[in-house]
């Protein structure tokens, strides 16, 4: 009897232990054994990319809209009809379009346009777009409480499409906090508030799609692209981050899609606010050179030792750069001892300086380092000249570059006059570019003038044939062009293709 009792007790204890073990596994969440660690596992394995802890559920868009909406205003700009024209836009099917361009309205009679703005201080200063108030004889601002106030133009800057206006109020006004657009990342949630199609204080939500988009002026533009729904009437409205800070000024939309919008970075507005407030306009330093970044193909083709810096493609005649001795193919690597990473960095640095000051450029020329002091002038407003409808090239006998995919012909007086080429331009003119060819990939177009190939002048078809005939598949040619549509010279790299 005693043995049976002991056996029963042992079985009970065993069953109890087993049940407890199983319950423990269930509480732990799995019965799958842990995987074995391979003996070849590296000691410092690469960690998975960290994911953001923020999500749409953790962001209260309602709270952000509630805080910022009182600072957003409706702008009504009226002009007498003096034939003014808004900022020019390339007439391409996929080009961006500015909201509410005044040039689209009737030029003869009075014109009235609506846009958006936002207060940036309790004293009544308002940021909006230049094209919203351009040429307006009367600017009225409607606040969220229904008051209509007459606004005064303080200043505007066509180059960045930013304007500053002001209303007077006896009581302090609600205003928006300005954030730091330099810290913005692709994929961040953003909110747009504005008056699309006259629907006041409309709130839409999306993400940052791209940062630094070039649209109208490749030297200054750094647009934020977003898929937050913005439409006509959103001009000048704020683009807001999840913390409720303004990080952009909505300014343009794609002409082909409703979910592609563009905003001026708020740091760009911060940089010019003092000048707009004090002088009503913006003065920027200017050297008078056209630049480009050094990519691997260009570095290989020109035999450059470094890809850092900004390469000079063209020097404007009579400009500060021309007077100081800056030349094509110079690689600008520093300004006053401050290293230059690329094209944009140099432009921002020079544009931030006042005209009349001197900047010392550190330049690499043919492998030699030199310092060139340049007295800056004021950056001129650049008007874009578009090709006319009659700018068509005849198709005479031509020479096709081997494996380049383009045909050229001699440059005659008729073509020089048609494309308004600068006096003394010497080269061959592109008469045809084959689709999906190396020349096509390099953005070479019919009507461009080939001036040099690999730093060797091209004065005739014989020169062109000589400089391209030795090219082999895989070689990279640096082609120096004149582009009539932008009235500038440009360096393009063409990678020779196999046929």
Phi, psi and omega in degrees: 000318179298321180295321181293322179296317179297320181294320179297320179295320179295316179297319180297317179297319180296315180296320179298318179296319180296314179299317179299321179296315180295319178299321178298320178294321181296317178298321179294336173108351181201155174248007180279128180294152179295140180293149178284146178270124182293148178292343181265005179298129180295154182290328180239075182295149178291131181279150176295149179298134180291137178259149181292139178280348180277148179212167178305328181289331183270354178254127178266093178297329179296319179295317180297314180297321180296322180286322188269335185305319180298339181272351182270135184235158174264136181243128177244113183248123183239137176231160183282345180097062184260018176079015180292163180226139180289179181301133186290141180234137178298130182278061179251150184296336182248018182279154175288159181228137175284144175292147165050045180293124182300330181295345180278350183266172179299124184277343187278309184266183178301145180235143183227128180227150180244145177209196183230160174205177177212142181287138181242358173204161183291347181277355175107010176287136184231133173264139175206193178268148175300319186288346176289320185252002184302124177074005183287137176268339176216132180238119178248139181240129177251124180274169183294337179275005176096352180290140174250121183238142176284131182256149176253135176284123178267316179182163178207159182226102181299328185296326178251000179060045180238139178223151179236123177234172184214141172241154178254134179218142180292326181256150176302144183257150175293143182220161183266147175275138179266132180265199180242101182289342178292337179269004182290145179234148176298133181101349179291147176285138177222157182234135175248134176236133180187197184237060183295129178053035177073009174273096190294146174055044175279134180248128175229157186230144176195201179233164172286122183266329182197153179234131178091030182288135177263126184238304188248315180234106186295342182278331184246333187294134172217050188297145170271125177262137181219156175258007172298131185296117176225142186221185180303129183108344176280353182310128176084355179283162183277144167255124195239140177275178185292345178270002179083023179252140177285123179241002179194163176242113183300132189221331187208161177225160173288142180280355183243348183219145181272351183249023176234105180237165185225142181228143175286128179301138183294333178293332176292322177291319178305318185295333183252356181304315180302319180291320178297319182290321187268326187241343180083356179209172183241129174253133180235147175292153187211130177259322181093037178233150173259134189238165170206155176286159179263110176266170183303322180295315180292321179298317179292317183294319182268357179068036180280143182280338183223152176262358178278144179115178179241126182269132180281121177264327184207148177236121181290131181300134178078004181277168177303321179296319179295317180293329182278348178098016174291139184233159174301143182080357173294138177253110180275116186251347180199155174232119183052039178085353180270120183299146179248122181281316183199190185305306184300320182298319180293316181297315180298320182293315181289319182296332180283349181269155182277141174303143181098342177277165182249133176241134179263116180268129171267120191237141170257120180233115182053040177085353180257141179267138177210155177253131182235109176284133182233125175274116188288142172257180177273133181297125179281155172288131184258122176266135181273125176263123181264145177299142179281168182294336183266007180282069179247142179262134170293164182245082178275188175296138185216173181245121179270127177295133182300120173065011177267332178083027176217150177249145181230162175216168181297146178273114180252173182297325181296315179293321179299320179287320182298319183263008177052050181286148178300149178302139177085004178296129182233130180168197174238149185257139181283122182258341179200141174233124181286138177300144175060029178257169176303320178295321177298316179296332181272008179065028173276134185233161175300133182101345175288149181251123177277116182263319182215156171227122183052043176068013176255130183296144176245103182256348183203172177295327177298318176297317181297316180296318182294320185281339180257340185293332181276355182291140179242157178307131181098341177292155178241124179255135173265114183255123179263119189241158163249128182252106184299330185291337177241002178055044181215160175268155185209144175260125178235140175261132180241119178270118185297131185259163175267146179252000000 
